[in-house]
C-alpha cells in the first residue's frame, strides 16, 4: 500500500477539512472587508476624497436644478 491509497481512507477528515477551509475563507473575506473599509475611510479623509465628494455633490445639485419640470425635447411646429 503506497501513499496514494491514503486518500481512500480519508473520508472522515474530508468534512473537517472542508469546514476548516470554509472558516478560513470567511475569515479572509472579513479581513478583506475590514481593509477595504479602512481604505475607504482614508480616501474620504484625503484631499482627493474631499474633492471627489464635492464634485459629486455639485453634479447632483446641478442635475436637480437643470430640469425643473420642463420637457427635455421641445417640439416646434411651423
N, CA, C and O atoms as a GROMACS GRO file, in nm:
protein
  312
    1UNK      N    1   0.084  -0.117   0.000
    1UNK     CA    2   0.000   0.000   0.000
    1UNK      C    3   0.089   0.123   0.000
    1UNK      O    4   0.168   0.144   0.092
    2UNK      N    5   0.076   0.204  -0.102
    2UNK     CA    6   0.156   0.325  -0.112
    2UNK      C    7   0.082   0.444  -0.054
    2UNK      O    8  -0.028   0.431   0.000
    3UNK      N    9   0.143   0.560  -0.065
    3UNK     CA   10   0.082   0.682  -0.014
    3UNK      C   11  -0.041   0.723  -0.094
    3UNK      O   12  -0.126   0.796  -0.044
    4UNK      N   13  -0.051   0.677  -0.217
    4UNK     CA   14  -0.166   0.714  -0.299
    4UNK      C   15  -0.296   0.654  -0.247
    4UNK      O   16  -0.403   0.707  -0.278
    5UNK      N   17  -0.290   0.547  -0.171
    5UNK     CA   18  -0.411   0.484  -0.117
    5UNK      C   19  -0.460   0.552   0.010
    5UNK      O   20  -0.571   0.524   0.055
    6UNK      N   21  -0.382   0.639   0.067
    6UNK     CA   22  -0.426   0.706   0.189
    6UNK      C   23  -0.550   0.791   0.162
    6UNK      O   24  -0.632   0.810   0.252
    7UNK      N   25  -0.565   0.843   0.043
    7UNK     CA   26  -0.681   0.924   0.009
    7UNK      C   27  -0.809   0.842   0.017
    7UNK      O   28  -0.916   0.897   0.044
    8UNK      N   29  -0.801   0.714  -0.005
    8UNK     CA   30  -0.919   0.628   0.002
    8UNK      C   31  -0.974   0.619   0.143
    8UNK      O   32  -1.095   0.600   0.161
    9UNK      N   33  -0.890   0.632   0.243
    9UNK     CA   34  -0.931   0.614   0.382
    9UNK      C   35  -0.951   0.747   0.454
    9UNK      O   36  -0.956   0.752   0.577
   10UNK      N   37  -0.962   0.853   0.379
   10UNK     CA   38  -0.967   0.987   0.439
   10UNK      C   39  -1.107   1.046   0.439
   10UNK      O   40  -1.121   1.168   0.438
   11UNK      N   41  -1.210   0.964   0.440
   11UNK     CA   42  -1.347   1.013   0.433
   11UNK      C   43  -1.387   1.102   0.549
   11UNK      O   44  -1.455   1.202   0.528
   12UNK      N   45  -1.348   1.069   0.670
   12UNK     CA   46  -1.385   1.146   0.788
   12UNK      C   47  -1.316   1.281   0.794
   12UNK      O   48  -1.375   1.379   0.838
   13UNK      N   49  -1.193   1.286   0.750
   13UNK     CA   50  -1.119   1.411   0.755
   13UNK      C   51  -1.160   1.508   0.645
   13UNK      O   52  -1.133   1.628   0.653
   14UNK      N   53  -1.224   1.456   0.543
   14UNK     CA   54  -1.264   1.542   0.430
   14UNK      C   55  -1.363   1.649   0.476
   14UNK      O   56  -1.350   1.766   0.440
   15UNK      N   57  -1.462   1.610   0.555
   15UNK     CA   58  -1.561   1.706   0.605
   15UNK      C   59  -1.494   1.809   0.696
   15UNK      O   60  -1.525   1.928   0.691
   16UNK      N   61  -1.403   1.761   0.780
   16UNK     CA   62  -1.334   1.852   0.872
   16UNK      C   63  -1.251   1.952   0.793
   16UNK      O   64  -1.250   2.071   0.825
   17UNK      N   65  -1.182   1.906   0.690
   17UNK     CA   66  -1.102   1.996   0.607
   17UNK      C   67  -1.189   2.098   0.535
   17UNK      O   68  -1.152   2.215   0.526
   18UNK      N   69  -1.304   2.054   0.485
   18UNK     CA   70  -1.396   2.147   0.418
   18UNK      C   71  -1.444   2.256   0.514
   18UNK      O   72  -1.452   2.373   0.477
   19UNK      N   73  -1.475   2.216   0.637
   19UNK     CA   74  -1.520   2.312   0.737
   19UNK      C   75  -1.408   2.410   0.771
   19UNK      O   76  -1.432   2.530   0.784
   20UNK      N   77  -1.286   2.359   0.786
   20UNK     CA   78  -1.172   2.447   0.815
   20UNK      C   79  -1.148   2.545   0.700
   20UNK      O   80  -1.119   2.662   0.722
   21UNK      N   81  -1.160   2.496   0.577
   21UNK     CA   82  -1.143   2.583   0.461
   21UNK      C   83  -1.253   2.689   0.454
   21UNK      O   84  -1.228   2.804   0.419
   22UNK      N   85  -1.376   2.649   0.489
   22UNK     CA   86  -1.487   2.743   0.489
   22UNK      C   87  -1.465   2.852   0.592
   22UNK      O   88  -1.487   2.970   0.565
   23UNK      N   89  -1.420   2.813   0.711
   23UNK     CA   90  -1.393   2.911   0.816
   23UNK      C   91  -1.278   3.003   0.777
   23UNK      O   92  -1.284   3.124   0.800
   24UNK      N   93  -1.174   2.946   0.717
   24UNK     CA   94  -1.060   3.028   0.674
   24UNK      C   95  -1.103   3.126   0.565
   24UNK      O   96  -1.057   3.240   0.562
   25UNK      N   97  -1.190   3.081   0.477
   25UNK     CA   98  -1.239   3.167   0.370
   25UNK      C   99  -1.324   3.280   0.426
   25UNK      O  100  -1.312   3.395   0.383
   26UNK      N  101  -1.409   3.248   0.522
   26UNK     CA  102  -1.492   3.352   0.584
   26UNK      C  103  -1.406   3.453   0.657
   26UNK      O  104  -1.433   3.573   0.654
   27UNK      N  105  -1.302   3.405   0.723
   27UNK     CA  106  -1.211   3.495   0.794
   27UNK      C  107  -1.136   3.585   0.695
   27UNK      O  108  -1.116   3.704   0.720
   28UNK      N  109  -1.094   3.528   0.583
   28UNK     CA  110  -1.024   3.607   0.482
   28UNK      C  111  -1.116   3.713   0.423
   28UNK      O  112  -1.073   3.826   0.400
   29UNK      N  113  -1.244   3.679   0.399
   29UNK     CA  114  -1.340   3.778   0.348
   29UNK      C  115  -1.362   3.890   0.449
   29UNK      O  116  -1.371   4.007   0.411
   30UNK      N  117  -1.370   3.855   0.577
   30UNK     CA  118  -1.391   3.956   0.680
   30UNK      C  119  -1.271   4.050   0.688
   30UNK      O  120  -1.288   4.171   0.701
   31UNK      N  121  -1.150   3.995   0.679
   31UNK     CA  122  -1.030   4.079   0.681
   31UNK      C  123  -1.024   4.169   0.559
   31UNK      O  124  -0.986   4.286   0.569
   32UNK      N  125  -1.062   4.116   0.443
   32UNK     CA  126  -1.062   4.196   0.321
   32UNK      C  127  -1.164   4.310   0.329
   32UNK      O  128  -1.137   4.422   0.286
   33UNK      N  129  -1.280   4.280   0.385
   33UNK     CA  130  -1.383   4.384   0.400
   33UNK      C  131  -1.336   4.492   0.497
   33UNK      O  132  -1.361   4.610   0.475
   34UNK      N  133  -1.269   4.452   0.604
   34UNK     CA  134  -1.217   4.548   0.700
   34UNK      C  135  -1.110   4.637   0.636
   34UNK      O  136  -1.108   4.758   0.658
   35UNK      N  137  -1.023   4.576   0.557
   35UNK     CA  138  -0.919   4.653   0.489
   35UNK      C  139  -0.980   4.750   0.389
   35UNK      O  140  -0.935   4.864   0.377
   36UNK      N  141  -1.082   4.706   0.317
   36UNK     CA  142  -1.149   4.793   0.220
   36UNK      C  143  -1.216   4.910   0.291
   36UNK      O  144  -1.214   5.023   0.240
   37UNK      N  145  -1.276   4.885   0.406
   37UNK     CA  146  -1.339   4.992   0.484
   37UNK      C  147  -1.235   5.094   0.528
   37UNK      O  148  -1.260   5.215   0.521
   38UNK      N  149  -1.119   5.047   0.573
   38UNK     CA  150  -1.012   5.138   0.615
   38UNK      C  151  -0.963   5.223   0.497
   38UNK      O  152  -0.941   5.343   0.511
   39UNK      N  153  -0.947   5.158   0.381
   39UNK     CA  154  -0.904   5.233   0.262
   39UNK      C  155  -1.007   5.339   0.225
   39UNK      O  156  -0.971   5.450   0.188
   40UNK      N  157  -1.135   5.304   0.234
   40UNK     CA  158  -1.242   5.399   0.202
   40UNK      C  159  -1.238   5.518   0.298
   40UNK      O  160  -1.250   5.632   0.255
   41UNK      N  161  -1.220   5.490   0.426
   41UNK     CA  162  -1.214   5.598   0.525
   41UNK      C  163  -1.093   5.689   0.501
   41UNK      O  164  -1.103   5.811   0.513
   42UNK      N  165  -0.980   5.628   0.468
   42UNK     CA  166  -0.860   5.708   0.440
   42UNK      C  167  -0.880   5.794   0.316
   42UNK      O  168  -0.838   5.909   0.314
   43UNK      N  169  -0.945   5.738   0.214
   43UNK     CA  170  -0.971   5.814   0.092
   43UNK      C  171  -1.063   5.932   0.121
   43UNK      O  172  -1.041   6.043   0.072
   44UNK      N  173  -1.167   5.908   0.200
   44UNK     CA  174  -1.262   6.015   0.232
   44UNK      C  175  -1.195   6.128   0.309
   44UNK      O  176  -1.236   6.244   0.296
   45UNK      N  177  -1.094   6.097   0.388
   45UNK     CA  178  -1.022   6.198   0.465
   45UNK      C  179  -0.919   6.272   0.380
   45UNK      O  180  -0.877   6.382   0.416
   46UNK      N  181  -0.877   6.212   0.270
   46UNK     CA  182  -0.772   6.272   0.188
   46UNK      C  183  -0.828   6.388   0.106
   46UNK      O  184  -0.949   6.404   0.093
   47UNK      N  185  -0.738   6.469   0.053
   47UNK     CA  186  -0.778   6.582  -0.031
   47UNK      C  187  -0.852   6.533  -0.156
   47UNK      O  188  -0.952   6.593  -0.197
   48UNK      N  189  -0.804   6.426  -0.214
   48UNK     CA  190  -0.869   6.372  -0.334
   48UNK      C  191  -1.010   6.324  -0.302
   48UNK      O  192  -1.102   6.343  -0.381
   49UNK      N  193  -1.026   6.262  -0.186
   49UNK     CA  194  -1.158   6.215  -0.146
   49UNK      C  195  -1.255   6.330  -0.122
   49UNK      O  196  -1.371   6.323  -0.161
   50UNK      N  197  -1.207   6.435  -0.057
   50UNK     CA  198  -1.293   6.551  -0.034
   50UNK      C  199  -1.329   6.618  -0.165
   50UNK      O  200  -1.442   6.664  -0.183
   51UNK      N  201  -1.233   6.624  -0.258
   51UNK     CA  202  -1.261   6.686  -0.388
   51UNK      C  203  -1.364   6.603  -0.465
   51UNK      O  204  -1.453   6.659  -0.529
   52UNK      N  205  -1.351   6.472  -0.460
   52UNK     CA  206  -1.446   6.385  -0.530
   52UNK      C  207  -1.586   6.400  -0.471
   52UNK      O  208  -1.684   6.404  -0.545
   53UNK      N  209  -1.593   6.410  -0.339
   53UNK     CA  210  -1.723   6.426  -0.274
   53UNK      C  211  -1.787   6.559  -0.314
   53UNK      O  212  -1.906   6.566  -0.342
   54UNK      N  213  -1.706   6.665  -0.315
   54UNK     CA  214  -1.757   6.797  -0.354
   54UNK      C  215  -1.805   6.796  -0.499
   54UNK      O  216  -1.906   6.857  -0.532
   55UNK      N  217  -1.731   6.727  -0.585
   55UNK     CA  218  -1.770   6.719  -0.726
   55UNK      C  219  -1.902   6.645  -0.741
   55UNK      O  220  -1.989   6.688  -0.817
   56UNK      N  221  -1.917   6.535  -0.670
   56UNK     CA  222  -2.043   6.459  -0.678
   56UNK      C  223  -2.161   6.541  -0.626
   56UNK      O  224  -2.270   6.537  -0.684
   57UNK      N  225  -2.138   6.614  -0.518
   57UNK     CA  226  -2.246   6.698  -0.465
   57UNK      C  227  -2.282   6.808  -0.564
   57UNK      O  228  -2.399   6.840  -0.582
   58UNK      N  229  -2.181   6.867  -0.627
   58UNK     CA  230  -2.207   6.971  -0.727
   58UNK      C  231  -2.284   6.917  -0.846
   58UNK      O  232  -2.375   6.983  -0.896
   59UNK      N  233  -2.247   6.797  -0.890
   59UNK     CA  234  -2.317   6.737  -1.004
   59UNK      C  235  -2.462   6.705  -0.966
   59UNK      O  236  -2.553   6.724  -1.047
   60UNK      N  237  -2.484   6.658  -0.845
   60UNK     CA  238  -2.620   6.625  -0.801
   60UNK      C  239  -2.704   6.752  -0.792
   60UNK      O  240  -2.821   6.753  -0.831
   61UNK      N  241  -2.645   6.858  -0.741
   61UNK     CA  242  -2.717   6.984  -0.728
   61UNK      C  243  -2.750   7.041  -0.865
   61UNK      O  244  -2.860   7.091  -0.888
   62UNK      N  245  -2.654   7.031  -0.958
   62UNK     CA  246  -2.676   7.083  -1.093
   62UNK      C  247  -2.786   7.004  -1.164
   62UNK      O  248  -2.871   7.063  -1.230
   63UNK      N  249  -2.784   6.872  -1.150
   63UNK     CA  250  -2.885   6.792  -1.219
   63UNK      C  251  -3.023   6.814  -1.158
   63UNK      O  252  -3.124   6.804  -1.228
   64UNK      N  253  -3.029   6.843  -1.029
   64UNK     CA  254  -3.157   6.868  -0.964
   64UNK      C  255  -3.215   7.001  -1.011
   64UNK      O  256  -3.337   7.016  -1.020
   65UNK      N  257  -3.129   7.097  -1.040
   65UNK     CA  258  -3.175   7.230  -1.080
   65UNK      C  259  -3.196   7.242  -1.231
   65UNK      O  260  -3.269   7.331  -1.275
   66UNK      N  261  -3.136   7.157  -1.310
   66UNK     CA  262  -3.138   7.174  -1.455
   66UNK      C  263  -3.273   7.139  -1.518
   66UNK      O  264  -3.312   7.200  -1.617
   67UNK      N  265  -3.344   7.044  -1.463
   67UNK     CA  266  -3.470   7.002  -1.523
   67UNK      C  267  -3.583   7.033  -1.426
   67UNK      O  268  -3.617   6.950  -1.341
   68UNK      N  269  -3.638   7.150  -1.436
   68UNK     CA  270  -3.742   7.193  -1.343
   68UNK      C  271  -3.881   7.169  -1.402
   68UNK      O  272  -3.963   7.260  -1.410
   69UNK      N  273  -3.905   7.048  -1.442
   69UNK     CA  274  -4.036   7.014  -1.494
   69UNK      C  275  -4.051   7.042  -1.643
   69UNK      O  276  -4.155   7.010  -1.700
   70UNK      N  277  -3.952   7.099  -1.705
   70UNK     CA  278  -3.958   7.124  -1.849
   70UNK      C  279  -3.926   6.997  -1.925
   70UNK      O  280  -3.841   6.919  -1.882
   71UNK      N  281  -3.993   6.975  -2.034
   71UNK     CA  282  -3.957   6.857  -2.114
   71UNK      C  283  -3.817   6.874  -2.173
   71UNK      O  284  -3.773   6.985  -2.205
   72UNK      N  285  -3.750   6.763  -2.186
   72UNK     CA  286  -3.615   6.767  -2.239
   72UNK      C  287  -3.617   6.804  -2.386
   72UNK      O  288  -3.535   6.884  -2.432
   73UNK      N  289  -3.708   6.747  -2.460
   73UNK     CA  290  -3.720   6.777  -2.603
   73UNK      C  291  -3.843   6.864  -2.625
   73UNK      O  292  -3.952   6.833  -2.577
   74UNK      N  293  -3.825   6.971  -2.696
   74UNK     CA  294  -3.937   7.059  -2.725
   74UNK      C  295  -3.962   7.055  -2.875
   74UNK      O  296  -3.870   7.070  -2.956
   75UNK      N  297  -4.087   7.036  -2.909
   75UNK     CA  298  -4.124   7.031  -3.050
   75UNK      C  299  -4.167   7.170  -3.094
   75UNK      O  300  -4.242   7.240  -3.025
   76UNK      N  301  -4.118   7.208  -3.209
   76UNK     CA  302  -4.162   7.336  -3.266
   76UNK      C  303  -4.241   7.304  -3.391
   76UNK      O  304  -4.192   7.237  -3.482
   77UNK      N  305  -4.361   7.351  -3.394
   77UNK     CA  306  -4.442   7.328  -3.513
   77UNK      C  307  -4.438   7.453  -3.597
   77UNK      O  308  -4.461   7.563  -3.547
   78UNK      N  309  -4.409   7.438  -3.724
   78UNK     CA  310  -4.401   7.556  -3.809
   78UNK      C  311  -4.527   7.575  -3.889
   78UNK      O  312  -4.537   7.670  -3.966
   0.00000   0.00000   0.00000
